[in-house]
Structures are given as C-alpha cells and as structure tokens.
Amino acid sequence: LTRSHVVFYKTERLENLAMASSDEKAIKTDAKAKPDFILKHSTDNPSEVTDRYWVFTHSPTSTAAVRSEIIGKWLVFSSQKRVDATWKTICDAIASGELTSPQAKCSTSRKQKKNSYVICVYSSRSNIDAIGLELAQLVKQTIRFKTDEATQAGIYTDTHKGPTTTKTLQWNDGNPTFSGKRNA
C-alpha cells in the first residue's frame, strides 16, 4: 500500500498482536486491561505479512456503536497476484467514504491456503445490499455475504456440507445481480 491505513489488532488472540516493523518499537499492551483494539498505522501488503494472520482497516467515521451493529461480512476472494492491489483499493475506498463499510480485514501470507486470500468487508443489517453493490463495483468480481453467526458456528466451506453464505452478488460484466436471500 502506498499510504498509511489504520490497522486493528485484536489483543485476545496472540497471533494478531501488533508487531512492529524493524524500524519501530514494539507496541506494548497491559495484558490485564485487554483493550478491544490496538491502533497502528500500516502500509503492509497482505501478501508480504507473515507475523500475523490478518491486517485490518476501518472507516475514519466508524464508532464503537456502528461496529456493534455488524452482523456479517462480504467475502472477496483473491489470488496472491491480485490481493495487494485489491486490498489497497478497498482500504482507499473505506478511507474516502466511497465504500460505506465500517471496517474490513484481509488474510495474510501467514494464513494463506493455496495462494488464496480472503478480504472481509463488514456490514450491519441495514446496509448489506448497499455495501455489497459498492464493493462489487470496486472489485469487479462475484462476492458472497456470510453472517457472523455462521462464522461463530464454525461453518466454513472446508468443514461444512451445503451453503456457507446467505447471499451472492454476481458481477455479470458490470451489472451486479443478487442471488440467495436479500436480507440476512
């Protein structure tokens, strides 16, 4: 990425603890306080990150109240060749307000499976379709919506028979169309 984006690291999970680049001091946290998030500016490309499982970004207008309304995420799957450019596009769009999602995350090289990455773009119930349409216009590919409930229940494609997402937005050469449920 060519400019800094705010990145979140959940402190409850050891693998997502903030790691400093070679020219920065490590961020230290009080283990007893267990803050929800540590903020750190990052210019990391997901394909080059190996010290944590996810990189995160959020909207500058996002608040804890907005983030508490999140019920799921749009999933954008990307190859190693395209992930850095796709992630930068999404980060820039969230930062500018072009993409109205409150936050997003991208898997890194530490978590990759078969050179495939996933970008999760979060949504509340009231703006699932709007964010889906904005996102599809940005990435110009088919995307799928998955509820946090399904994730918490451990429903993943490699461990679950049947559908793992509640709706799909087909790209269709610039004419995105929904399939599946319209409201998650």
Secondary structure as UniProt FT lines:
FT   STRAND          5..10
FT   HELIX           14..16
FT   TURN            22..23
FT   TURN            31..33
FT   STRAND          37..42
FT   HELIX           46..48
FT   STRAND          54..58
FT   TURN            60..61
FT   HELIX           64..68
FT   STRAND          70..79
FT   TURN            80..82
FT   HELIX           83..96
FT   STRAND          103..107
FT   TURN            109..111
FT   TURN            114..115
FT   STRAND          116..124
FT   HELIX           125..127
FT   HELIX           128..139
FT   STRAND          143..147
FT   HELIX           148..152
FT   TURN            153..154
FT   TURN            157..159
FT   STRAND          167..170
FT   TURN            172..174
FT   STRAND          177..180
//
